[in-house]
Amino acid sequence: MTIAAYNVLEIKSPDDLTGTKVYTADGKPFSFFSGNIRTRYPVDQASRDHLVEQLPSVDVWGKSFSVVPTPRKFV
């Protein structure tokens, strides 16, 4: 399959794709986005929306991270 610049390939799966490795034949960089539709957070709220995140490649991951918890109640 050939995908040109600015083209999109959507992959949907009912299963978890964690650990999936994707390579390009020519070694050119590309971007991946992951998301979920109609996500409810916190779980006791009636509102739902989509979540999307760009996934960095493993070679740019850091060694230490700061994690800030999301508050349970919204003001």
Secondary structure by P-SEA (a helix, b strand, c coil): ccccccbbbbbbbccccccbbbbbcccccbbbbbbcccccccccccbbbbbbbbbbcccccccbbbbbbcccccc
